Amino acid sequence: MNTGTGEKDREGNIHSALIAIVGRANVGKSSLLNALLGEKVSIESPVAQATRRIIRGILNEPRGQLAFLDTPGVHAAQSDLGRFMNRAARTASEGVDITLLVFDVSRPPFPEDVGWMRRLARRGDSAALVFALNKSDLGLAGAEALRRAWEAAASGAQAPTPDWVEVSARTGAGLARLRDQLFARAPVQPPYFPSDILTDHPRRLAIADVVREKLFLRLRDEMPHRVATAVEHLVETPAERRATVVIYVERASQKGIVIGHKGRLLRTVRRAAEAELKSLFGEAMALDLVVRVEPNWTKNYFFLKRIGYLT
């Protein structure tokens, strides 16, 4: 019987895989997830470390189901938040069917790239490995060095044999081949999610992430990693759809940067976020943005847990 996610066997099994997308910060993991799904479920930013929590995106096709976990990028952490993000990324790669390790193939390997290779070469589980050489449209300067790094990492270990796929999330090159490789590696088992789900990312967290993305795009390197967002109040009725989103900064002097001259930056962010949310949800969502000071929030475990950055 065909269910829309693939031909099931008598036990209801299909080609189905839980896939952790991992890699260092700013290699394009979220962009790659969105490109694979053909829908935006994870925020994108030229600023590294935009993803702060695990985002799930589900691809349903006639040949099966791929359930992706988009993880924070591993980086040299300088705060508790950074260390929590690194730990979340490493933990997410455990207990999955496939690990999709993403590299920026246009550049030589970074220490974090090599660190991931060493970790995966020696972890000793049955998960399949697929290496996505992303940003191939910018050149393949790092390709040979990445292969040599893997040979060194796998030497002396009973490491799995990875599939290497050149891909560009920006242009779409290689995406079809990457999907093919992932489905080929997917075991036959019950699907993880119903066939009509694109993401299980809670609506409140999605709204907060969209606002944060629009802030990142405008703040760039000024202070994006000192900004957090959380939905404080959400109304969804036939008569009104409105969310109050609190933008947290660490110091009073940062409020003016976020608000902008005469409130212009905040208004620009609100309009851009409302437009994005209408596209995502298929209906208008009015936003009220409030800026508050939360001293040293990147080091406050209980605050990070309260706003959904930690589980």
N, C-alpha and C positions, 0 to 999 in steps of 0.2 A: 504494500500500500504506500503510495507516495504522499508524504505529509507536507511537502513544500520545503523541507530542509534536507531531503535526501531519501533514498529508498531504505526503509527500515527492514531489519530481519525479523524473525518471529518473536524475538525478545524486545523489539523496539529500539534496537541499536542502529546507529548510523556512524559515518566518519565524523568524529567529533573530537576537538582538542581544546584544552586550556593552555593558552600561550602567554608567557611573560615576555613583554618587550622591555629589554634592559640595555644599559649602556651608559657611557659618561654623559654629563650634561651637555646640551646644545648640539647633539648629533642629529636631531630631527625625529625623535621617537614619536612625539604627538602628531607631527605633520604626517609621518608615515602611517600611523593608525588611521587618521582621518582619510588619507588617500586610499588605503586598503578597503575601508568601509564605504567610501563614496559619500560619507556624511561627516559632519563635524561633531564629535563627541568630546574632544579634549582640546583645551585652549592651546594656542600657538603664540610664540613670541620670539623675537630675535634675542631677547634677554635670556641667558641661561637660567635653569632651575625654575621655569614657569610652572611645571607640574609639581604639586606638593602633596598629592595623595594618589592612591591607586584608582585609576579610571578604567571601567570595564566597557568594552565595545564588542558587540556580537555581530558576526557576519554569517547570515543564513543564505545558503545557495542550494540548488537541487542536489549537489554532490555532498552536502553535509553542513556542519556548523563549526566555525572557529570563534572561540571566546577569548578576546585579548585582554591582558592586564597592562595598561600603560603606567609605567613606574617613574618616580622621580629620578633625575639623572644623578649618577654618583659623581661627587666632586670633592675637592679638598675642603671639608667642612670647617667653618669658623664660628659656628654657633650651635646651640642645642638643636635648633630647627634643622640645620644642615645635617647634623649627626642622626637625627630621627629620620630624615628623608633618605639618607644613605642606608640605614638599617631597614627601612621599609622596602627599598628597591631590592636589597639582597634577599630579604625574607620572601618576597613575592616570586623569586626565581625558584623557590623550593616547592616540590609537590605538584609541578605542572607537567603536562605532556610534552610540550615543546618550549625551549627557550630561544627567543629571537633576539640575538645580540646585534645591535645596530652600531655601525661605525660611520664616521665622516671620511669617506675614501679619498676625498680631495686633499687630505692632509696626512702627514706621517702619524703613526700611532702615538697617543698620549700615555702616560703611566697608568691612568684609569682604564684605558682600553686593554693594556697588557694585564692589569689586575683582574679584569673580568675574565680574560682568557684563562689565566692560571686557576681562578676559582672554578670555572666550568670544567676545565680539564681534569680536575681532581675531586669533583664532588661525589662521584661514584653512584649516581642514581641512573634510572632508565630513561630520563627525558632526552628527546632528540634535540639536536642543535642545528639552528639555521643562522647563518651570518649574513646580514643585510648590509651591503656596501652602499650606503646612502650618499646623496649629493654627487652621484656619478656625472651629472651634467656639468659639474665644475671641474671635472678631471679625475684621473685615477692615480694621482701622485702617491698615495699611500698604499696602493693595492699590494705590491710585492712585499713591502715592509710588514704589512698586516699578516700575510701568509707566513713570512719568516718568524714573526712573533708567535703565531699559533704553533708552528713546528717546535719552537723552543719550549712553549708552555706545555705542550702535549708530550714532550720527550720523557720517557720513563714512566709515564702514567697510562692507565688503561682508559684513555680518553675516547669519547665517541667521535665519529667522523662527521664533521659539519657539512651542510650544503652552503655554498657561497653564491650569493645572488647580487649582481650589480643592479641598483635601483635608484630612482630619483623620485622622492615624494613630490617635488615641485613640478616636474614635467610629466610624471606618470610612467616614465620609462622603466621597464622591468617589473611593474606591479603584477601583471598577469602571471609572469613566471614565478614570482614570489608566492602568490596565492596557490599556484599549482604545487609548488614544493611543500607548502604548509599542509595542503589537503593530502598530499602523498604521504606525509609523515603522521597524519592524524589517525589514531587507532579507531577501531570499530567499537563503539560503546554508547551508552545512553547520552543524549544531548544534555548540556549543562543548563540551558535556558530554553523557554518556549520559543517557537519560531517567529513570533511577532515582536520580539524585543530587540531594540538597537543598543540600548545601554541601561544599566540599572543604577546609574549615577543619580542620587537623590536630587529632586528639583531645586531645593534650597541651595545645595552645594553648587549645582550648575549655574544658578543665578549669580552667586557670589563669585564664582570663577570667571564668568563672562565680564563682570565689572572689573575684576583684577586684571584680566587680559587687556582691557581697554586702557587701564591705568599704565600697565607696563609699556604699551605701545607709545605712550606719550611721555612717560618719565624716562624711558630707556635706562641709561646707566646712572641717572641722578640719585635715585634712592629706591628702586623697585623692590629690593629684598628687605626693606624696612616697612613694607606695606602688607597688610592682611585684610581680608574681607570676610564678612559673615552676614547672613540674612537674619535680622532681628525680628522682623514681623512680616508675615505673608498672608495676603487676603486673596482668595480665589473663589469668587462667586459669579453667577451670571451677570450681575450688575457691575462688578469691579474686580480687576486683577491688578494688584499693587504689592510691591515689596519694598521694605525699608532695609537698605544695605548699609551696614556700618563699615567704614574704612578706618582701620586702625594704623596708627603710626607710633613711633617710640618716643618722639620728643615734640614739644609744642612748636618748635621752629619748623618742623616738617609739615604742619597743618597748612601753612601758607603755600608751600610748594604744591601740595595735592589740590588745594582749592583753586590756585591760580589767581592772576590779577582780576579783581572784581568778579571772582567765581567762574571765570571763563573756562578754565581747564575742567573743572568739575561738571559744568554744563555740557561740554563737549563729550566727556566720558559718559554722562547719562544718556545723551542722545544716541551715541554709538552703541551702547549696551542695550538700550531699548530696541533699536533696529535689529541687532543680532538676536535678541531673545524672541522677537516676533518671527524671525526666520526659523529659529530652532523649534519653537513651540507651536507655530502656526496661528498664534493669536497675540494681541497686544498685551504687554506687561509694563505698567507704569512703575517707575523707580523713584524712590526718595533716597538720596545719598547723604550720609551723615559722617563727618570725620571726627574721630576721637583719639585721644592720646592714651596708650597702654604701655607704660614704661617697661622696656626690656622684654617685650612680648615673645621675642624669638627664643628666650631662655626660660619661659614659663610653661612648664609641662602641662599644668592644669588648664591654662588658657588655650594652648594649642589643641588639647583634647576637646575642650568646649566648642571651639569653632570648627572642628572636624578635620584638622590636619593630622591628628593621631587617632588611631582606633584602639 
